Amino acid sequence: MMDRDAWSETEYKKEFGRRLLAQLIRKYESSKAFASGDPVKQKPQVSFANGPFQVEYEDEMDFRKKEWIHEVVESLASRGIVAVKWEKFREGRQLAKVYLEPDRVEAAYELAGATPRQKKMERLRDILKTLDHHPWEWVAQWSREAVSALNQRKSASLDLDDPEGYERLADVLRELPKLEDDIPKRVLSHRLFQNSKTFERLVERRLVHLIQTRSGIEYDSDADALESVGIADQPRSVWIAGALRCSIGNHPVSLAMFPGGIGLSRDTVRAMTIDEVGGLRIVLIENLTSWHQWVKERQGADEVVVYTGGFPNRAVQQLLRKLGGYVYGDSREEGRRFGAVGGLPVYHWGDMDAGGIQIFEFLRIHFFPDLEPLGMDEQSFLRNAGAGMEYSRSYAKKLKDMLANERFARWHGLIRLMLVHGKRIEQESMAIPADLFG
């Protein structure tokens, strides 16, 4: 609390009046009447016997405070903004309670220098409503739910005092789907806000939270979450190996000539046309260490092996779209050469944990509807349980939520084993699946 002794009487009265009204307004805005829009049945009140101002009111070191508080309260009462209740037989000498008059709320806001909560909600609603047709469904759904809650006078866990922050967030969310390539944070920030640090200081934390809680995918790090929507300071290579032939412009290339695989830049992936997947299958691998292990131990195998990098970044997604176009004969794949084979199997090997399951489902939904898991079954779990890692109670709750979600129905047996053993298994701790493709 500020040093009151240094204050003049006028300054103290003005500040106390503001704080008293702010406290009464908070009581009003948290009431059921405010939420429903119905008339107030019980006036918002502040007690001076045991409330937030008791110590200040009973300050024996400065008796002037009580006198000044009385004058403030009586002034507000004379203007009809508050009603006053004094202790019995101590009229004018000992306050009991102060009540806010509901029909004078607007005047209370004005004197307190506060913006009405309803106006804050309306402004935030107008900002978020611009996202209700966003091309990413999870963003559009978040927008619609938030707007609906605000229309019902609910805060929806939004910071009503930071509309500018949500305006910046909305600017970023509208820009991201337009990007063809990943973009560094500071380049994006300068493009949208004419300041290279605004995104990191004022938008990044909120955007990451939104991605983690609303996208349906849980990322291991903030960097992974940002990379999933195209924000990456350093573009990553796309690692691929095996029996794939492609063309870069008019130049044919066979990846089989690179026994340890090759890292492709995003520009190369964009420019390439897949001519033929000559192998028997396509294998997607979640972790880089495991990808290198696979390529080394199965060198020369008749297959194409792609490192997804956990949840695939935009460059990897671009390659997967091209592969999906080849596998499923997608004529919409720009620049694709026809004659693709059907029925080419695609497998994914990843961690046996919540993240690994979510990654598999992301790949299946977005790229390969017939995707099959590899080494991510119940027998594989039991075989590798000794190398598993214990997890927290919050992680157990996450698994239980997945067990109750039909979206993960094919994984319920594996999830139950994880819960029974209290373990999750990272891919790096496992050998290449022994039975492979049956």
Residue pairs with C-beta under 8 A, 6 or more apart in sequence:
1 56
4 12
4 62
4 65
5 62
7 15
9 64
9 68
12 65
12 68
13 68
13 71
13 72
16 68
16 69
16 72
17 72
17 75
17 76
17 111
17 112
18 111
18 112
18 113
19 53
20 46
20 53
20 72
20 73
20 76
20 98
21 76
21 81
21 100
21 108
21 111
21 112
21 114
22 112
22 114
23 46
23 52
23 53
24 44
24 45
24 46
24 82
24 98
24 99
24 100
24 108
25 44
25 100
25 105
25 108
25 109
25 112
25 114
25 117
27 44
27 45
27 46
27 100
28 34
28 40
28 44
28 100
28 102
28 105
29 117
31 40
31 42
31 44
32 38
33 39
33 40
33 41
33 102
34 117
34 153
35 152
35 153
35 154
36 153
37 153
39 102
40 102
43 83
43 99
43 100
43 101
43 102
44 99
44 100
45 97
45 98
45 99
45 100
46 52
46 53
46 97
46 98
47 54
47 96
47 97
48 54
48 57
48 94
48 95
48 96
48 97
48 98
49 96
53 69
56 65
56 69
57 65
57 66
57 69
57 95
58 66
59 65
59 66
69 95
70 92
70 95
73 82
73 84
73 95
73 98
74 84
76 82
76 98
76 111
77 83
77 84
79 104
79 107
80 101
80 104
80 107
81 100
81 101
81 104
81 107
81 108
81 111
82 98
82 99
82 100
82 101
83 98
83 99
83 101
84 95
84 97
84 98
84 99
85 95
85 96
85 97
85 98
85 99
86 92
86 93
86 94
86 95
86 96
87 93
87 94
87 95
87 96
100 108
105 116
106 116
109 115
109 116
117 160
118 153
120 160
120 161
120 163
121 150
121 153
121 155
121 160
122 150
123 163
124 146
124 150
124 158
124 160
124 163
124 166
125 146
125 147
125 150
125 151
127 163
127 166
127 167
127 170
128 143
128 146
128 147
128 150
128 166
128 170
129 143
129 147
130 143
130 170
130 174
131 139
131 140
131 142
131 143
131 170
131 173
131 174
132 140
132 143
132 144
132 147
133 140
134 140
134 143
134 173
134 174
134 177
135 177
136 173
136 177
138 214
138 215
138 216
139 173
139 210
139 214
141 214
142 210
142 214
145 156
146 156
146 158
149 155
149 156
150 156
150 158
158 166
159 165
159 166
165 202
165 203
165 206
166 206
168 192
168 193
168 198
168 199
168 202
168 203
169 203
169 206
169 207
169 210
171 192
171 193
172 188
172 192
172 199
172 203
172 207
173 207
175 188
175 191
175 192
176 229
176 230
176 231
179 230
179 314
181 230
181 235
181 266
181 314
182 227
182 230
182 231
182 232
182 235
182 266
182 313
182 314
182 315
183 191
183 230
183 231
183 232
184 231
184 232
184 233
184 234
185 199
185 200
185 204
185 226
185 231
185 233
186 196
186 197
186 199
186 200
186 233
187 196
188 199
188 231
189 195
189 196
189 197
189 198
189 199
189 200
189 203
190 196
192 198
192 199
193 199
204 222
204 226
207 226
207 229
208 222
208 225
208 226
211 217
211 219
211 225
211 226
211 228
211 229
212 218
212 219
212 225
215 228
216 358
217 228
217 311
217 358
217 359
217 362
218 354
218 355
218 358
218 398
219 225
219 228
219 310
219 311
220 310
220 355
223 232
224 310
224 311
226 232
227 236
227 313
227 314
228 311
228 313
230 314
232 313
232 314
235 265
235 266
235 315
236 309
236 313
236 315
237 263
237 264
237 265
237 315
238 263
238 264
238 265
238 266
238 269
238 306
238 307
238 315
238 316
238 319
239 261
239 262
239 263
239 264
239 288
239 291
239 306
239 307
240 255
240 261
240 262
240 264
240 304
240 305
240 306
240 307
240 319
241 255
241 258
241 260
241 261
241 262
241 295
241 304
241 305
242 255
242 256
242 261
242 279
242 295
242 301
242 302
242 303
242 304
242 305
243 255
243 256
243 277
243 278
243 279
243 302
243 303
243 304
244 254
244 255
244 256
244 274
244 276
244 277
244 278
244 279
244 304
245 252
245 253
245 254
245 255
245 256
245 274
245 275
245 276
245 278
246 252
246 253
246 255
246 272
246 273
246 274
246 275
247 253
247 272
247 273
247 275
248 268
248 271
248 272
248 273
249 271
252 275
253 272
255 261
255 262
255 304
256 278
259 299
259 300
260 292
260 295
260 296
260 299
261 291
261 292
261 295
261 305
264 272
264 315
264 319
265 315
266 314
266 315
266 318
269 315
269 318
269 319
269 322
270 318
272 322
273 322
273 335
273 336
273 337
274 322
274 323
274 325
274 326
274 336
274 337
275 337
277 304
277 323
277 326
277 327
277 341
277 344
278 302
279 301
279 302
279 303
279 304
280 302
280 303
280 345
281 303
281 304
281 344
281 345
281 346
281 347
281 437
282 303
282 304
282 305
282 306
282 323
282 327
282 344
282 345
282 346
282 347
283 294
283 303
283 304
283 305
283 306
283 346
283 347
283 348
283 349
283 374
284 306
284 308
284 320
284 346
284 347
284 348
284 349
284 363
284 371
285 291
285 294
285 305
285 306
285 307
285 308
285 348
285 349
285 350
285 427
286 308
286 309
286 310
286 348
286 349
286 350
286 351
286 356
286 359
286 427
287 307
287 310
287 350
287 351
287 426
287 427
287 428
288 307
288 309
289 427
289 428
290 349
290 427
290 428
290 430
290 432
291 305
291 307
293 432
294 305
294 349
294 432
295 305
297 432
298 305
298 432
304 323
306 316
306 319
306 320
306 323
307 316
308 316
308 320
308 348
308 350
308 359
308 363
309 316
310 355
310 359
311 358
311 359
311 362
312 320
312 362
312 363
317 366
317 367
320 363
320 366
320 367
320 368
321 333
321 367
322 333
322 336
323 346
323 367
324 330
324 367
324 368
325 332
325 333
325 336
325 340
326 333
326 336
326 340
326 344
327 340
327 341
327 342
327 344
327 346
327 368
328 340
328 342
329 338
329 340
329 342
330 336
331 338
345 370
345 372
345 437
346 368
346 370
346 371
346 372
347 371
347 372
347 373
347 374
347 437
348 359
348 360
348 363
348 364
348 371
348 372
348 373
348 374
348 376
349 373
349 374
349 375
349 376
349 427
349 433
350 356
350 359
350 360
350 373
350 376
350 427
351 359
351 424
351 425
351 426
351 427
352 376
352 380
352 381
352 384
352 414
352 418
352 424
352 425
352 427
353 391
353 418
353 424
353 425
353 426
354 395
354 398
354 399
354 402
354 424
356 376
356 427
357 376
357 402
357 408
357 411
357 414
357 415
360 371
360 373
360 376
361 407
361 408
363 371
364 371
374 433
374 436
374 437
375 430
375 432
375 433
376 414
377 414
378 413
378 414
378 417
380 430
380 433
381 414
381 417
381 418
381 421
381 425
382 417
384 425
384 429
384 430
385 417
385 421
385 423
385 425
387 425
387 429
387 430
388 421
388 423
388 424
388 425
388 429
389 423
389 424
389 425
389 426
390 422
390 423
391 422
391 423
391 424
395 424
396 419
396 422
399 415
399 418
399 419
400 419
402 408
402 411
402 415
403 412
403 415
403 416
403 419
408 415
418 424
